[in-house]
Amino acid sequence: MSYWFFLSYARRDAKGNPWLEDFYTRLAQEIGRAAGLPASIEETEIGFYDKEGLEPGVKWPDALAEALQSSRVLVCLYSRSYFKSEYCGKEFAVFSSRIASYTSPPDRPAPRLIIPVLWDRPGRLPDMLPAAVADIQYSHADFGDLYAAEGLGQLMRLKKDTEVENFIPNLADRIVVEAERHTLPRLVNMPPLKDVPSAFYKPPPAPDPVASDKLSPGDLPPTATPPSISGPDAAWYVYLAGRDKDYKDVRKYISCYGDKGGYQWKPHLPPKSESIGAITPRVAGEKGLTPQVLPLSKELVKHLRKAEEDNTIALLIVDAWSVRVKSYKQLMLDYDQYRLDNCGVIIVWNVADGETPGERAKLEDELREAFKRNLRAVDEVFRDSIQTAAELQTELSAVIEKVRERLRDKSKPARPVPPNGGESFPNLNAAAGSV
């Protein structure tokens, strides 16, 4: 089956939003009319719309992979969430690769087979669009001034029926014209999802390996440069996992660690060989956050407190065995002295490595000592028993939401301001019996 269009959208934009699916259905109907398709062809055969969405870490569903390979046009719903979604970036990258492998006939114009739709207002889009889309025009004059100012999603919410009814047929005509001019080839080898880099997102740079190499086993640098991106749209990851040489006198099984530490740690080896630096950014991306790595240093808490001032979410991903490395345990003790509203902690165990089960009880005692304040408080953003890759991603997603909620509550005023602007606290100097 060859779809006329593939609808690429951020899953966040579909939550509680009936207009997105309505747009898909109406667009498919209009394309059917514009292309003169038989009435027996259903909307689901004209355009591909993935209602279920991909969960972090899963492989390409067969239907989605086939749709990306065979669809004639990619329709992108531009929004703030769209450009923060790793999966939208992957869809864009695959379709762009198909276009790059295509040579347009000399008698035809260059293909315009990626067609953006302004779903959000322009002011909600990133100040600088990703380089991959920077040259694609999205505010076409023939789509109307109101559309260009508000975006299609807002027009549908406001029931601007005239503008919407004008927009969708015009878009359908454009899709049909481009699809009939050009036939894209399939990719020779469709790579697995984990191997497709997002067209929108570049992984944060790894910590400087030279500085790491100069450190003696178990030591940490005195300071580190925090990420340049902070604020409510960022998520800082802190990987409390050392280098392989940091564990040589601590445990026997060290093949899950790298020579640089942190992001190289493979928390589920065996059986899975994916590194923590590959797993966790995907979750932040699906939450509309820009993932960044905060390198470990002896000033970790200082950087985390500054991040709290900036309302930056910070997530400490802890290797349970790192509690036995003196410098790492000290970081845990330092962190435990504070209640930072912006931070969550996730402790990861691998009960399949043949060594951890026998030491788990002792490690739990040591972790209870290192994080005794957090554990005593039964903190909802402190998760201390994560054992599988699926559980890590689920719990990480939940912690991000809890931290977000905490930061939102923190920003609310403690009590309403009186209408007259006067003092709202009791008058402690008043006569007895009055306030």
Helices and strands as residue ranges (DSSP letters): E 5-8, H 11-14, H 18-34, H 43-46, E 47-48, H 62-70, E 73-78, G 82-84, H 86-100, E 114-118, G 122-124, G 141-143, H 145-150, H 152-157, H 161-181, G 193-195, H 209-214, E 234-240, G 244-247, G 262-264, H 276-286, E 290-293, H 300-309, E 313-319, G 320-324, H 326-335, E 343-348, H 356-370, H 372-376, E 382-386, H 389-411
